């Protein structure tokens, strides 16, 4: 998918999280046909409540119990199960559940649309941006969904992304512009415009937009960093490996201090401002530092472990990611920084 060392944190994953969240909010209270069996209705309501509470494993069990009460012929249950499996990234299960929902949905167009959308997203995600057969299958599924009366514009957005991932940029841009006509101020309109302007965003792991004012009083945004190689250090004073890495980070910063194409940035997860300020001052961490008290940047990059190091190249693409600290990793960071700094020099020479 991209040149990183740890799990799936690419742009496609961000697409999925956003899209699923939007669908869940709009459909969790939707009026599907419910059987008259009181026990079944109670179980179904309980499953939806658990889903709203984001208790996905419990919700899945509850939907399965409700489905058993209907002799495994509950189209709505399969629809919701496909939703949860998508959130859990269990893509094979998404496809199986969506197919059952489609088989049993009858004339319930809203349920059909959800099933086609989830199936398409599962195929798209499992393609990992490079399996052309799965991407082509996702395209076919999204088109099936769009053929249903009352199709949500989000299916058009998803189709546009898949076409771009299939390197059919002209078609993808045209479809994305159709989406923007339908949803000029929709939840994905900003991303749709960026994709229409630069279809590579669908295929590359572009860093999410972020901005902050550093401890040193400097406003920094992703746009400001264009043309630079950026090493993001996600850390905390409470994290022993993070503390252990500080001397080596100081060395890296000193080594590249005369290199205008490089910047090291520290993003702290600390809750206590005074502790964070004292630590950075005492340890001479003179590169830009920011305490992400609202976790906006941490969440945008899906940071769950510390320390995490991310390298963003001069085009804004995430090229390297690793978690944990060791001398070997320090060497790998240095090698990666040198590699992408040289790439900046080559791009400047080519102009």
Order of alpha helices (4+ residues) and beta strands (2+ residues): alpha-alpha-alpha-alpha-alpha-alpha-alpha-alpha-alpha-alpha-beta-beta-beta-alpha-beta-alpha-beta-alpha-beta-beta-alpha
